[in-house]
Amino acid sequence: MTPRPWHRKRRVLGLLILLCVYVMLFLYDGVRWGDKPENTADAVGRNVRCEASGFHLGLVHDCSVTFEWEGKTYTSSFRHEITPADIGREVPIKMTSKAPRTGYPRFIVARAYDGPPELLLPISWFLLFVTAIVLMFRIFAVTNSLNRERQQGQTAP
């Protein structure tokens, strides 16, 4: 039995919906949004380790840095602020606040960066969401036309 063309249409539309969802997650987690001004450094990170993120197809790296602050050694991980190009370099680190319950300090990289405007994230999410909804309605339309063809085929002698 050969597959009918509507099977292929539904499969392709379903894959396009999954692609839209993947791009939405990639934009949310894989892109560094907004600008950050330069801050004064409280510590200097020296041991940078990076590994590629499989979810982001190796385009985004999860990097960690070890540094000393107020006599203690800390290791923090940064996704967007440290890159593999920082391996072997000193990275300026700034303490921003302390966690409310544990009192553990929170750190950021002190150097400046600029990324795409933060307004683009909700706009791109909205466009991808609308595209996924339109594709889903298209799947329903393909399925509905199939049901009509079946009903007409059953009533004909």
C-alpha positions as CSV (number, residue, x, y, z in Angstrom):
1,M,0.0,0.0,0.0
2,T,1.5,3.3,-1.0
3,P,1.2,6.3,1.4
4,R,-1.2,9.0,0.4
5,P,0.0,12.5,-0.2
6,W,-2.0,13.9,2.8
7,H,0.2,11.7,5.1
8,R,3.3,13.5,3.8
9,K,1.6,16.9,4.1
10,R,0.7,16.3,7.8
11,R,4.2,14.9,8.5
12,V,5.9,17.9,6.9
13,L,3.6,20.4,8.7
14,G,4.2,18.6,12.0
15,L,8.0,18.8,11.5
16,L,7.7,22.5,10.8
17,I,5.7,23.0,14.1
18,L,8.5,21.2,16.0
19,L,11.1,23.3,14.2
20,C,9.2,26.5,15.3
21,V,9.2,25.3,18.9
22,Y,12.9,24.4,18.7
23,V,13.8,27.9,17.4
24,M,11.7,29.5,20.1
25,L,13.7,27.5,22.8
26,F,17.0,28.3,21.0
27,L,16.2,32.0,21.0
28,Y,15.2,32.0,24.6
29,D,18.2,30.1,25.9
30,G,20.9,30.4,23.3
31,V,21.1,34.1,22.5
32,R,22.6,36.8,24.7
33,W,19.9,39.6,24.7
34,G,20.5,43.2,25.6
35,D,23.5,45.4,26.4
36,K,25.5,45.3,29.6
37,P,27.8,48.2,30.7
38,E,31.3,47.7,32.0
39,N,31.5,47.1,35.8
40,T,34.5,47.3,38.2
41,A,35.9,43.9,38.9
42,D,35.9,42.4,42.4
43,A,37.9,39.2,41.4
44,V,39.8,37.8,38.5
45,G,38.9,34.3,37.1
46,R,41.9,32.3,35.9
47,N,40.7,28.7,35.1
48,V,38.2,28.8,32.3
49,R,36.7,25.5,31.0
50,C,34.1,25.4,28.2
51,E,32.0,22.7,26.6
52,A,29.6,22.9,23.7
53,S,25.9,22.6,24.4
54,G,24.4,19.7,22.4
55,F,20.9,21.3,22.5
56,H,22.2,24.3,20.7
57,L,24.0,22.2,18.1
58,G,27.4,23.3,19.4
59,L,26.8,27.0,18.7
60,V,26.5,27.9,22.4
61,H,29.1,27.0,25.0
62,D,28.6,26.4,28.7
63,C,31.8,27.8,30.4
64,S,32.8,27.8,34.0
65,V,35.5,29.9,35.7
66,T,37.3,29.4,39.0
67,F,38.2,32.5,41.0
68,E,38.9,33.7,44.5
69,W,36.8,36.3,46.3
70,E,37.2,37.4,49.9
71,G,39.6,34.5,50.6
72,K,37.3,31.7,49.3
73,T,37.5,29.9,46.0
74,Y,34.4,29.9,43.9
75,T,33.4,28.3,40.6
76,S,30.6,29.9,38.5
77,S,29.2,28.9,35.2
78,F,28.3,31.4,32.5
79,R,26.6,30.7,29.2
80,H,26.8,34.0,27.3
81,E,29.5,36.1,29.1
82,I,32.4,33.7,28.7
83,T,33.4,32.0,25.4
84,P,36.0,29.5,24.4
85,A,38.2,32.5,23.3
86,D,38.6,33.3,27.0
87,I,40.4,30.0,27.8
88,G,43.9,30.9,29.1
89,R,42.9,34.6,29.7
90,E,42.0,36.4,32.9
91,V,38.3,37.1,33.2
92,P,37.1,40.0,35.4
93,I,34.3,39.0,37.8
94,K,31.9,41.1,39.9
95,M,29.8,40.1,42.8
96,T,26.2,41.4,42.3
97,S,24.2,40.1,45.3
98,K,23.8,37.3,47.7
99,A,21.2,34.6,47.6
100,P,18.5,35.3,50.2
101,R,18.4,31.9,51.9
102,T,21.9,30.6,51.6
103,G,23.9,33.8,51.5
104,Y,25.9,32.4,48.6
105,P,27.2,35.3,46.5
106,R,26.1,35.7,42.8
107,F,28.6,36.8,40.2
108,I,28.6,38.3,36.7
109,V,31.4,38.9,34.3
110,A,32.5,42.5,34.7
111,R,33.3,43.3,31.1
112,A,30.8,45.0,28.8
113,Y,28.9,43.3,25.9
114,D,26.2,44.2,23.5
115,G,23.7,41.9,22.0
116,P,20.4,42.2,20.0
117,P,17.7,44.4,21.6
118,E,15.6,42.6,24.2
119,L,12.4,43.7,22.4
120,L,13.2,41.2,19.6
121,L,12.7,38.2,21.8
122,P,9.0,38.6,22.4
123,I,8.4,39.7,18.8
124,S,10.2,36.7,17.4
125,W,8.4,34.4,19.9
126,F,5.1,35.9,18.8
127,L,5.8,35.4,15.1
128,L,7.0,31.8,15.7
129,F,3.9,31.0,17.8
130,V,1.5,32.4,15.2
131,T,3.4,30.4,12.5
132,A,3.0,27.2,14.6
133,I,-0.7,27.9,15.1
134,V,-1.3,28.5,11.4
135,L,0.6,25.2,10.6
136,M,-1.6,23.4,13.2
137,F,-4.8,24.7,11.6
138,R,-3.4,23.6,8.2
139,I,-3.0,20.1,9.6
140,F,-6.6,20.2,10.7
141,A,-7.7,21.4,7.3
142,V,-5.8,18.6,5.5
143,T,-7.3,16.0,7.9
144,N,-10.8,17.5,7.5
145,S,-10.6,17.4,3.7
146,L,-9.5,13.7,4.0
147,N,-12.6,12.9,6.1
148,R,-14.8,14.6,3.5
149,E,-13.3,12.5,0.8
150,R,-13.9,9.3,2.8
151,Q,-17.5,10.2,3.5
152,Q,-18.2,11.0,-0.2
153,G,-16.5,7.8,-1.2
154,Q,-18.7,5.8,1.2
155,T,-22.0,7.3,0.0
156,A,-21.2,6.8,-3.7
157,P,-22.3,3.4,-5.1
